[in-house]
C-alpha cells in the first residue's frame, strides 16, 4: 500500500477527530448551518468539553484513543485554540461585502 498513512499520522487524526466530536457534542464548538465545513466557537466553554471528556475517559470509552488523561486534555485544548473564531468566517466575509 503506497498510499497508506504512517501509524503516527492515523493515530493523530483519530485523536483530533475524537476531540472535535467531544467539542461538538457539548456545544463548545459549532458548525455553520450554511457552510458546514466552517467550525467556530460555540456557546459552551471549553470546560464543558473537558468535563465530558473526563467522564468518557473514566468510563473507558476513550482509552483506545488517548494514552492518558493529559493527552485527551491537550487534544481538546488544541482543537479549541484551532477554532478561535466566534462566528463563521465565510458568513462574516459575505456580510462585510
Secondary structure as GFF3:
##gff-version 3
##sequence-region A 1 97
A	DSSP	alpha_helix	7	26	.	.	.	ID=ss1
A	DSSP	beta_strand	29	31	.	.	.	ID=ss2
A	DSSP	beta_strand	39	41	.	.	.	ID=ss3
A	DSSP	alpha_helix	46	59	.	.	.	ID=ss4
A	DSSP	alpha_helix	69	82	.	.	.	ID=ss5
A	DSSP	alpha_helix	89	96	.	.	.	ID=ss6
###
